[in-house]
Amino acid sequence: MPAGDFHHRVAQESTRAAGKRAMIPRPGADVDNARALPRFLASSLPRFLASSLSRFLASSLPRFLALSLSRSLVLSLLRFLIIIVLASLPGGARAALSSPVVENVWPLQSSDGFTFAIAADMRSYAGPGIYNTSQYFQGACETLAALGKGDFMVSPGDLDPPSGALWTITKTLGSTYTWYPVVGNHDLPGAGNEAHPGANLEWLNAYDYGTVNPGPSGCPTTTYSFDHENAHFVMLNVYCDSAGDHATTGDVPDHLYNWLADDLNSTTKSVIFVFGHEPAYPHPDADNGRERHFGDSLDQYPAHRDRFWELLRDHGVVAYICGHTHNYSLVQIDDVWQLDAGHARGKGDTGARSTFVVIHVNGGLVTFATYRDDANGGTYIQRYGGVLYAPYSVYLPLILRSP
């Protein structure tokens, strides 16, 4: 079956189950069906619902209430109702889906709430000089500027050098645009494009992050947290331990875990995001299945990884957002999403499409849109989008995919 605009991405895992598994996205309806859905929601559905509901109330409701409803049926009904609600919102399911050009179909943009962007692993494909073109990181920033840059950007690691990434961000998104960098493995001493070993970390330690909560000893600057409206954001340096800010190969050891637990216990915000460079559960690229960094990400220390994930779950974290693999993926594991933002270096890595993600938070509703190029520095189009979190923890795993 050919891939269409909509497909279900219900990739769920249990960290307790023997043999971790993830479901690969399945193609759903074809393009014509996807385009027909908004027309149906906008025109025929209200009349159909009114007629069906009146018949249901008159005849079937008493018998229906007497039945023991299965959990799957309840969830299906709730998801169906959410589709209807979302269709009535600005930029919802009634937005035009037929054009492959960049459109604000997802997330559900409105005057309420706020939006932030995620772009990772651009490394040296930014800054002035030969990479100062739309075929590299600059192309992602230019597309974001055209869409509406939102309140800020988070880059979960491998900036290398961070000065180049900031140069491109400032050029395309403005000198007052807020950027929150996170330490990646190539930002560590001797692991990247540095004027001298340690230059990247020196830059990141001197950077002005604004008003944030400092991290633990060893990395009080490169691990931090902050609040923005009704959301709490945590930036982890997963190479930090009590010995310093580049003391591990990628881990959440006791020192970092205890700080994170205290931070999450202290927040009163209803929406929480946690960022770190390495995935807890590496996954293949959503488009071409490329695999990288299996076994040498946070999964190299499974006991620490599982403890970390349970902490996120127990505190209702919406998503752990990372990079490292250069592959885009989105999976839900024990009620917590892992969003691997892939890479944003344009044709600096042609093995997977260059990617950036936009997340919109509107009260308790968290939606996302993923933009990817053609894997050769071309135009970015929206390829995925949907709901990460909705009130009452109802998830709608509908994903928009452009051909």
N, C-alpha and C positions, 0 to 999 in steps of 0.2 A: 504494500500500500504506500503510495507516495506521501511524503511528509506534507502536511498542510499547515495552515496558520495556527490552528489550535491543536495542542496535544496535552495529554496528562503527564505531568512529571510528579509521580508519587514515589519518590525514592526514599524509603524509610528503612531504618536499621534499628537494631537493639544492641546496645553495647554489652548486654548480658547474654545474648544468644550465642550459642556455639556456631562459629562460622559466620563472620560478618558478610552481609550481602547488601546490594543496592540494585534497585530496578532501573534499567536504562530507559530513557524516555521512549514512549511508544508513539508513532504517528497517529494522529486522530483523524478528524474529518478533513475532507479535501478543501481546497480553497473556496469552491463555490458554496459549500456548506458553511464555512466560516464567515463568508460575506453575507450569507442569508440570515445568520443568527441575529446581527444587530437590527436588520429589517423586521424580523419576527418579534424581537423584544419591543421595538418601537411602535409596531402597528397592531399585529394580530394577537399578541399575547394578552394585553389587557382585556379584550373581549372574551378570549378563551377562558381566562381565569375567572372572570365574573360569572360566566355561564356555568363553568364546572363547579365553582364554589357554591353557587346557589343549589345545584342539584345535590352536592355532597352534604350540605347542611340539612337539607330536607329529608334525605333518606339514609345516608351511610354513616353519619357522624356517631350516633349512639353505638352502633356495632363496631365502628373503627376504634372508638375509645376503649372498648372492652378488650381489644386485642392486646397481646403483649408484644410491643414493638421491638424489633431488633435494633441494636446499636447502629448497624450499617444503614438501615432504613432511615433512622433519625438523622444521621449525618448527611445522607443523600438529600433529604428534604431541606435541611438547613443550608446546604450548599446551593441548592436550587433557589432558595429564597434570597441568598446573598447575591447570586447572579442578577436577580431581578432588581434588587436595591442598587447594585453597582451600575446597572444599565441606566438608571435614572440620574446618575451623578454626572457632572461635567467631565468630559474626557473618558466616560465609562464605556460600556460595551456598545453604545450607539455611535461611537466615533468611527470615522472611516477606516476600514482595515484593508482596502483594496490596493492602496499604493505602497510600493516598497520604499518610499522616501521616509525620512525621519519625521515622525509625528508623535505628539504627546498622547498616545492612546493609553499607555500605562507609564508611570503610576498615575493615580487619579489626582491630577493637579487641581488645586483650588486656592482660594484666598486664605483658607485656614491651614494651620499646620506649617510644616517646613520641609525642605528638600535638601539632601546632601548627596555628594557624588563620591564614587570610589574608583581609584585608578592605581594599579600596582605594577611593580617590576618594569618600569621604563628604563632603568639604569642609564647608560650614557647616551641613549637615543633621544636626548633632550638638550636644551641649552642652545647657545649661539653656535654658529659654524655650519658644518655639513648636515647636521640633523635638524636644522631650523627650517623644516618644511612640513607640509601636511601629511607626508608619508610616514611620519614617526609620531612621537608623543604629542606633538603640536596638533596633529589632526584630531585626536581625541578631545583636546582642550577646545579647539575651534568648534567642534560639533556640540560640545557641552555649552559653550557660549551662545550658540544659535538656539539651543533648546531652552535656555534659561539656566544660569549657572548654579542656582540654589544658594544656600547659606554658606557652605564650605565643602572642601574636599578632604577625604582621608586617603592616604597612600600606605597600604600595609606592607611596606618593605621593599628592599632592593631598589633604592633610589640612585645611588652610586654613579655620580656624586649627587647628593641632595641639592647642591647649589644649581646644577643644571635643570633639574625638575622645577625648582622654584622659579628660575629664570623664565621658563616656558609658561608656567602658570601665570606669572605676573604679566607677561607680554599679552597673553590671550584673554585672561579673566580679570585682570586689573590688579593694581598694586595694593588695594585694600582687601582683596579676596583672602579668606582665611584658609590655611592649609595645615593639616595635622599629619606629619610624617610618623612612620613606625619603622623600627629597626628591622632590617632583613639580614640574611647571612652574608650578602655581598656588601653590606655596609660595615662589616667588621674589619678590624685591622688586617691588612695584607690580603684581603679577599676581593678587592674591587679596584676601580680606577681612581687611585688616590695620589695626591701630590707626594705624600709620604705615608707610611703605615700608621693608621689611626686617624687620618685626616677626616674621614667621613664621620666617625663618632665624635670627634672634636667639634665638627660643624653642628651635629645634631644636639650635642650637649650645650652649645652656645645659642641655639635657636630660641626665638621668643615664641613660646607656645600660648601666651596669654595667661589668663587666670585658670589654672588647673590644680588638681590635687596631686601632690608629688608621689612618686613611687617609693619602693622600699630602699633601704641602704644597698649600695651597689649599683643602682640605676634609678636614682630619685628623679632624674630628668627624662630619661628615655622610656620610662614606664610612668603613665599618668592617667588621670580620669577627669571628666568634666561633665557638666549638665548643660543641656540646650533645650529650652522649653520643657516639654514633659518627658524628655528622654535623658538617659545616662549613658555615657560613652566611656569605655575603658580601652586604653592602648597598652598592650603588653610587649615588652622586650623579652622575647622567649629565649634569649641568650644570656639573660641576667641570673646571677645567683649572688649570694652574700659576698663572694670574692670579687665581683665587679660586673660591668655591663657587657662583657663578652666572655663569660666564664663557662658557657655550655655550648653544645652543638645543636641546640633547639630542644627545649624541654620546659615543663612547668614544675620545677623542683619545689621542695617545701617552702623555701624562702619566698618565691614568687606566688605560690599557691596561697599561703597564709595572708599575704598582702591583699590578693584578689578577694579572698573570702571576707576579710574585714571591709574592703571597699564595697562589695555587693551587699553586705549586711547593713551598711550605713546609708545606702541610697533610699530615697523615698519615691523615686521616679517610677512611672508605670511601664515605661518602655526602655529596654536595656540592650545595648549592642557591645560586644567585646571583639577587639581586633588583635591579631597577631600575625606574624609573617607566615608561619608554617601551618598547613592543615593538620587537624587531628586525625582525619580519615581521608587520605588522598583518593581522588576519583579521576576517571578519564575525562577528557574534554567532551563537553556536551554535544559538539558538532561532529568531530571526527574520531573520537575515542582515543586520542593520544594519551599515553600514560607517562608520568614523570614523578620522581621522588616518592615512590612507594617504598616504605620500609626505612626511610631516612628522614622523615618528617617527625611530627610529634608522636607518630605511631612507633617510633623506635624505642620508646619507653611506655609500653602499654599500660602499666599500672598507674603511672602518673597521668597519662592521657585520659584513662577512664575516670580517675578521680576528678580531674579537671572538668570533664564533660558532665559528670553528675552534679558538680557545683553549679555549672551553667543552668542545667535543667532545674535544679532545686530552687534557683532564684528567678526562674521565669525569663531567662535571657532569650530574646527573640532570635538572634543570630550571632554566630561566631564568623567573622569575616577575615579572610586571609588571602594570600597570594602564593608565591614560591614555585608552583608547578608550571606556571604560564598557561595552564588549561582552565577554562571556565567551567564551573560545575555548581550545582545547587542541589543539596540533598538534605532531608530532614532525618535526624538521628535522635531518638528518644525525646521528641518534642522540641528539639533545638535545631534550627537551620544552620548548616555550614555553607557559606557562600565563598567559593574560591573565585576571586575576581580576575584570574588569568593574568595576562600581561597587557600593557598599554603602550608598547613600543612600536606600533605600526609594523612595517615590514622588517623591523629588526629581528623578528622571529616569525618566519613564514610557516612554521609547523602547526600553528593554531591561530585563529583569528584574533587580532588585537581587540581589546575589550575595555569598556568602562560601564559602570552600573550607577544608576540613579535610584535613590530610595526616598520615598515621601512618607512622612509621618503626620497623620491628621487625627489627633486624639488617640484612640485605641486602634486605629486602622493603619497598618504599615504595608505599603505596596512598593513594588520595584519594577524597574525597566532596565533591560540589558541591551547595550548597543555594541555591535561587532562590525569589523570591516570585512574585506574579502580575503584576508590573510596575505595581502600584498600591498598594503598601504593605501587602499582605496576608500571609498565612501563608507561611513558608518551608517547602519540602519538598525532599527529596533528589531531584535530577534526573539527576545523573551520578555515576559512581564507577568505580573500576577500579584497575589496577596501573600505576604509573609505572616501577618498576624491580624486578626480581627477580634472585636470584643467577644468575650465568652470563649476565647481560644478556639474559634471555629476557623479552620483553614480551608481556603479555596484554591486547590492546586491547578487552576486553569492557567495555561501558559500560552502567550501569544508568540507565534513564530512566523517571521516573514520568509518567503522563499528566497 
